[in-house]
Amino acid sequence: MVLFRLGGMSEARHCGIMVSATRFIHAQEHLGVVEANLTEGWARRVSGRFEFPNI
């Protein structure tokens, strides 16, 4: 799981689920749930990363 800062906010306001090292799934306004590239623009906004333990 990846947390993102949006709109110049200092705290995370958006999250996504990484499906590979360079792609993630998230909900995007007007498009719904999409799979997207973790571009440089998105990577700059990452404020936290979390991994779930293998269960």
DSSP file (Angstrom, degrees, kcal/mol; ACC not computed):
  #  RESIDUE AA STRUCTURE BP1 BP2  ACC     N-H-->O    O-->H-N    N-H-->O    O-->H-N    TCO  KAPPA ALPHA  PHI   PSI    X-CA   Y-CA   Z-CA
    1    1 A M              0   0    0      0, 0.0    49,-2.7     0, 0.0     2,-0.4   0.000 360.0 360.0 360.0 139.3    0.0    0.0    0.0
    2    2 A V  E     -AB  16  49A   0     14,-2.7    14,-2.2    47,-0.2     2,-0.4  -0.976 360.0-151.4-124.9 135.2    1.3    3.4   -0.9
    3    3 A L  E     -AB  15  48A   0     45,-2.9    44,-3.0    -2,-0.4    45,-1.2  -0.874  14.4-161.3-107.0 140.2    0.1    6.7    0.6
    4    4 A F  E     -AB  14  46A   0     10,-3.0     9,-2.7    -2,-0.4    10,-1.3  -0.924  16.4-136.3-124.1 145.2    0.2   10.0   -1.4
    5    5 A R  E     -A   12   0A   0     40,-2.8     2,-0.3    -2,-0.4     7,-0.2  -0.817  30.8-170.4 -89.5 137.0    0.1   13.7   -0.6
    6    6 A L    >   +     0   0    0      5,-0.5     3,-1.7    -2,-0.4     5,-0.1  -0.950  54.8  12.9-129.8 151.0   -2.1   15.7   -2.9
    7    7 A G  T 3  S-     0   0    0     -2,-0.3    -1,-0.1     1,-0.3     3,-0.1   0.790 125.5 -60.4  61.6  32.1   -2.8   19.3   -3.5
    8    8 A G  T 3  S+     0   0    0      1,-0.2    -1,-0.3    -3,-0.1     2,-0.1   0.541  95.4 146.2  75.7   5.4    0.2   20.6   -1.6
    9    9 A M    <   -     0   0    0     -3,-1.7    -1,-0.2     1,-0.1     4,-0.1  -0.457  47.8-143.5 -74.1 148.7   -1.1   19.0    1.7
   10   10 A S  S    S+     0   0    0     -2,-0.1     2,-0.2    -3,-0.1    -1,-0.1   0.748  80.8  65.5 -84.3 -24.1    1.6   17.7    4.1
   11   11 A E  S    S-     0   0    0     -5,-0.1    -5,-0.5     1,-0.1     2,-0.1  -0.643  97.8 -92.1 -98.4 157.9   -0.5   14.7    5.2
   12   12 A A  E     +A    5   0A   0     -2,-0.2    -7,-0.3    -7,-0.2    -1,-0.1  -0.419  43.5 166.0 -66.9 137.3   -1.5   11.7    3.0
   13   13 A R  E     +     0   0A   0     -9,-2.7     2,-0.3     1,-0.2    -8,-0.2   0.284  61.0  44.0-131.4   4.6   -4.9   12.1    1.3
   14   14 A H  E     -A    4   0A   0    -10,-1.3   -10,-3.0     2,-0.0     2,-0.3  -0.990  60.9-163.5-151.2 150.1   -4.8    9.3   -1.2
   15   15 A C  E     -A    3   0A   0     -2,-0.3    12,-0.4   -12,-0.2     2,-0.3  -0.957   5.2-177.6-138.7 159.8   -3.8    5.6   -1.4
   16   16 A G  E     -A    2   0A   0    -14,-2.2   -14,-2.7    -2,-0.3     2,-0.5  -0.939  25.7-121.5-146.5 167.0   -3.0    3.0   -3.9
   17   17 A I  E     -C   25   0B   0      8,-2.4     8,-2.6    -2,-0.3     2,-0.2  -0.968  27.2-131.9-116.3 120.2   -2.0   -0.7   -4.0
   18   18 A M  E     +C   24   0B   0     -2,-0.5     6,-0.3     6,-0.2     3,-0.1  -0.522  25.3 176.5 -70.7 132.1    1.3   -1.5   -5.7
   19   19 A V  S    S-     0   0    0      4,-2.4     2,-0.3     1,-0.3     5,-0.2   0.502  72.7  -4.2-111.7 -11.6    0.9   -4.4   -8.2
   20   20 A S  S    S-     0   0    0      3,-1.5     3,-0.3     0, 0.0    -1,-0.3  -0.911  90.4 -81.6-159.3-177.3    4.6   -4.2   -9.4
   21   21 A A  S    S+     0   0    0     -2,-0.3     3,-0.0     1,-0.2    -3,-0.0   0.732 129.2  26.2 -66.6 -20.4    7.6   -2.1   -8.8
   22   22 A T  S    S+     0   0    0      1,-0.1    16,-3.5    15,-0.0     2,-0.3   0.366 113.7  65.6-126.1   3.8    6.3    0.5  -11.3
   23   23 A R  E     + D   0  37B   0     -3,-0.3    -4,-2.4    14,-0.3    -3,-1.5  -0.968  51.2 176.9-133.3 147.4    2.5    0.1  -11.3
   24   24 A F  E     -CD  18  36B   0     12,-2.5    12,-3.1    -2,-0.3     2,-0.4  -0.961  24.5-127.2-143.8 160.2   -0.3    0.7   -8.8
   25   25 A I  E     +CD  17  35B   0     -8,-2.6    -8,-2.4    -2,-0.3     2,-0.3  -0.912  40.3 145.9-109.2 135.4   -4.1    0.6   -8.6
   26   26 A H  E     - D   0  34B   0      8,-2.3     8,-3.0    -2,-0.4     2,-0.5  -0.966  49.7 -96.2-157.3 168.5   -6.0    3.5   -7.3
   27   27 A A  E     - D   0  33B   0    -12,-0.4     2,-0.5    -2,-0.3     6,-0.3  -0.828  37.4-165.2 -94.5 127.6   -9.3    5.4   -7.7
   28   28 A Q  E >>  - D   0  32B   0      4,-3.5     4,-2.3    -2,-0.5     3,-2.2  -0.952  28.3-103.9-118.5 130.8   -9.1    8.4  -10.0
   29   29 A E  T 34 S+     0   0    0     -2,-0.5    -1,-0.0     1,-0.3     0, 0.0  -0.200 104.3   6.6 -52.9 135.7  -11.8   11.0  -10.2
   30   30 A H  T 34 S+     0   0    0      1,-0.1    -1,-0.3     0, 0.0     0, 0.0   0.253 129.9  60.1  73.1  -9.6  -14.0   10.7  -13.3
   31   31 A L  T <4 S-     0   0    0     -3,-2.2     2,-0.2     1,-0.2    -2,-0.2   0.616  88.6-147.6-116.8 -21.1  -12.3    7.4  -14.3
   32   32 A G  E  <  -D   28   0B   0     -4,-2.3    -4,-3.5     2,-0.1     2,-0.4  -0.587  61.0  -2.8  84.8-150.8  -13.0    5.1  -11.3
   33   33 A V  E    S+D   27   0B   0     -6,-0.3     2,-0.3    -2,-0.2    -6,-0.3  -0.656  78.3 169.9 -82.0 126.6  -10.5    2.4  -10.3
   34   34 A V  E     -D   26   0B   0     -8,-3.0    -8,-2.3    -2,-0.4     2,-0.5  -0.919  36.4-126.8-134.8 157.7   -7.5    2.3  -12.7
   35   35 A E  E     +D   25   0B   0     -2,-0.3     2,-0.3   -10,-0.2   -10,-0.2  -0.928  41.4 175.5-102.1 131.6   -4.1    0.8  -12.9
   36   36 A A  E     -D   24   0B   0    -12,-3.1   -12,-2.5    -2,-0.5     2,-0.2  -0.895  33.7 -99.5-136.9 160.7   -1.4    3.4  -13.5
   37   37 A N  E     -D   23   0B   0     -2,-0.3     2,-1.9   -14,-0.2   -14,-0.3  -0.577  33.9-121.5 -76.1 142.1    2.3    3.8  -13.8
   38   38 A L        -     0   0    0    -16,-3.5    -1,-0.1    -2,-0.2   -15,-0.1  -0.624  47.3-173.3 -82.5  81.3    4.2    5.1  -10.8
   39   39 A T     >  -     0   0    0     -2,-1.9     4,-2.9     1,-0.1     5,-0.2  -0.102  41.0 -98.2 -71.1 172.2    5.5    8.1  -12.7
   40   40 A E  H  > S+     0   0    0      1,-0.2     4,-2.0     2,-0.2     5,-0.1   0.877 125.3  55.4 -58.8 -37.9    8.0   10.6  -11.4
   41   41 A G  H  > S+     0   0    0      2,-0.2     4,-0.7     1,-0.2    -1,-0.2   0.917 111.7  41.5 -62.8 -45.0    5.1   12.9  -10.5
   42   42 A W  H >4 S+     0   0    0      1,-0.2     3,-1.2     2,-0.2     4,-0.5   0.919 111.7  56.1 -67.5 -42.9    3.3   10.2   -8.4
   43   43 A A  H >< S+     0   0    0     -4,-2.9     3,-1.0     1,-0.3    -2,-0.2   0.848 101.7  57.1 -60.1 -35.2    6.6    9.1   -6.8
   44   44 A R  H 3< S+     0   0    0     -4,-2.0    -1,-0.3     1,-0.2    -2,-0.2   0.780 105.7  52.1 -64.5 -26.4    7.3   12.7   -5.6
   45   45 A R  T << S+     0   0    0     -3,-1.2   -40,-2.8    -4,-0.7    -1,-0.2   0.484  77.9 120.8 -91.5  -3.9    4.0   12.6   -3.7
   46   46 A V  E <   +B    4   0A   0     -3,-1.0   -42,-0.3    -4,-0.5     3,-0.1  -0.431  28.7 169.7 -63.9 127.5    4.6    9.3   -1.9
   47   47 A S  E     +     0   0A   0    -44,-3.0     2,-0.3     1,-0.4   -43,-0.2   0.489  63.0   4.8-115.7  -8.9    4.4    9.9    1.9
   48   48 A G  E     -B    3   0A   0    -45,-1.2   -45,-2.9     2,-0.0    -1,-0.4  -0.948  52.2-156.6-170.8 151.8    4.4    6.3    3.1
   49   49 A R  E     -B    2   0A   0     -2,-0.3     2,-0.4   -47,-0.2   -47,-0.2  -0.999  14.2-174.9-134.5 137.7    4.7    2.7    2.1
   50   50 A F        -     0   0    0    -49,-2.7     2,-0.4    -2,-0.4    -2,-0.0  -0.989   9.1-157.6-134.9 142.3    3.3   -0.3    3.9
   51   51 A E        -     0   0    0     -2,-0.4    -2,-0.0   -49,-0.0   -49,-0.0  -0.949  16.0-134.6-117.6 140.6    3.6   -4.0    3.4
   52   52 A F        -     0   0    0     -2,-0.4     3,-0.1     1,-0.1    -2,-0.0  -0.751  30.6-111.9 -88.9 138.4    1.2   -6.6    4.7
   53   53 A P        -     0   0    0      0, 0.0     2,-0.3     0, 0.0    -1,-0.1  -0.336  39.2 -93.5 -67.3 151.6    2.9   -9.7    6.2
   54   54 A N              0   0    0      1,-0.2     0, 0.0    -2,-0.0     0, 0.0  -0.498 360.0 360.0 -64.8 127.2    2.5  -13.0    4.4
   55   55 A I              0   0    0     -2,-0.3    -1,-0.2    -3,-0.1     0, 0.0   0.362 360.0 360.0-114.0 360.0   -0.5  -14.7    5.9
